[in-house]
Amino acid sequence: MIYTAHSFSELPSEIKKVIKTLPLSVEMKQDWLVSSETTIDNLDAFYYVEENNGVIDTFIVSNIIEKLDCSLFIGDESVVKQIVSRREVNPDFYKYKVLFIGVPMSMGPGAYLKSGILFQDVFDRFKEYVFNHKDIDGIFFTNSSVNNARIQSEYLMSFPYYPNTLLSLPFQNFEEYLNSRKKKKRWDIKKKKQVFSDKKCLIEIIPNSQILNTEYEKLFNLYQNTEKNNPDTVNYLHYSSNDKFRSLKSLGDDYNWIIVKQFDNIIAFALLVADGNVLNFKHVGLDYSVNRDTYSYFNLFYSAIKFAIENGFDFMQCGSTTYEVKLSLGCQVIDREATIIFNHKTNEKLMEFFKSFRFGGSKNE
């Protein structure tokens, strides 16, 4: 039987009980999903469950993106110029309403399949259901959001997507990690840590349950600083300026906050999410009036790496921005691929426009 809902609370109680028992990533569990519905601005969530005799075969987490700007994924400048020209008349040209498979505000997968079930079979049913019941142009997902499954379908377009970064941690302590870096980099890390200390900065790592209610708004404001300071970063979702992170209070202590203080004032933070043998480093917020002088951003990473090693994590996932910084820390770049499958009507319009162009870096089937 198929169950669908636009909020987690709408799912039948017996289905929610079974979901709690599934081997899901931390951010695909109920706590993160429920808090996301409040703390993310205008989140249009969609949950899809296939159940058979009390066993959940499939659980898909997704949300609707109203206007996905597909020009961001085109490698052919001549095509981009044509799209820009068309937008002089129609500002929304080549922007599409899509259903994005993935956990909101997370790099984690958005699809759970019981062992032995093929994603191709599930996706064919999911696609049919969505296109019959939703007013959307297409379905959008990355290889990581569907556990690196590959599918075949009509009207499919795939293209390189923003890579992730991953740091391996085969170290006994931070000093061992430091010694693994080249001499020049070791000197750079030590210098940045010393400046940080000289500027009277301190770092605390605090479990989510111990964050004060009054601190969430401060953390939210710092996060907004970072978002505004990086306008080229593609964000499909945004946190609510009404909630101001307060709904994150319900999260458990798989979530820890690295907080930088200078003279008792919070000037930087990052959120750490423990997920099995991986520590996820995400949601950085900075006070840019002091960040450069204090090297707060770099010291967030150093403290996170130390925390990860001391707590036995094998990897630290560092996300898809500031690649130069993360490479210098020893991260490996993990390539990703994204796919959009359009419905029949949208595909016809696309083919009419693109028949005289080459889609750089993509494939059309």
Buried (B, 14 or more C-beta within 10 A) or exposed (E): EEBBBBBBEEBEEEBBEBBEEEEBBBBBBBBBBBBBBBBBEEBBBBBBBBBEEEEBBBBBBBBBBEEBBBBEBBEBEEBBEBBEEBBEEEEEBBBBBBBBBBBBBBBBBBBBBBEEEEBEEBBBEBBEBBBEEBEBBBBBBBBBBBBEBEBEBEBBBBBBBBBBBBBEBEBEEBEEBBEEBEEEBEEBBEEBBEBBEEBEBEBBBBBBEEBEEEBBEBBBBBBBBBBEEEEEEEEBBEBBEEBBBBBBBBBEEBBBBBBBBBEEEBBBBBBBBBBEEBBBBBBBBBBBEBBEEBBBBBBBBBBBBBBBBEEEBBBBBBBBBBBEBBEBBBBBEBEBBBBBBBBEEBBEEBEEBBEEBEBBEBEEE
